[in-house]
Amino acid sequence: MAMLVIGLTGGIGSGKSFVADIIKRHYPVAVIDTDSLARDLMKKGGSAYNRVKEYFGSGILAEDGEIDRERLSGIVFSDPDSLSKLNSLTHPAVQEKVLALIRGYRESGNYLAVLVETALLIEAGYQSFCDEVFYVHADEKIRRMRLKESRGYTDKKIYRILANQKPEEEFIRHATWLIENNSGEEEVLRQLEVIMSAKGIG
């Protein structure tokens, strides 16, 4: 059986990483976290570091010269043009790394599927090489609560972030499977049992 490539996406606070972790623990699936890859590429010596620093200026740097992600997010989440520019500076390199990792997992023969967790599946064009797209959905009230409790975000910051995200209908239009994530692991596992069984992943 050929290795499936699954894109996992959803809005901020929907619990993408939570669902990805459940899949990793319960199924023979490799997980690629594009946010983690982007962080590495923006570190000193990373392929995106100089481009991001040159565009946004030294004001985004911490005392050690590394990019301060909190300062950078404060800029891009209040300005859609800046967010779009940041994505254009980082995502080509991230996608190149993702494709290389997929090739490696495929050649190893150790996995039935590889899961690519990304908030920007549509914007970065990842659906072009994904066989399936899982969309993680959570009610907006729950997403807001999670962002306050886990990240300490203010209502104002949450409003700005949500306002910059694509409408949910756009995500759903590209999805082959919808995963509800409102009440915890058991709810997610019940859905995954159906989905993974249908795809021959046990």
Disulfide bonds with the S-S distance in Angstrom:
none
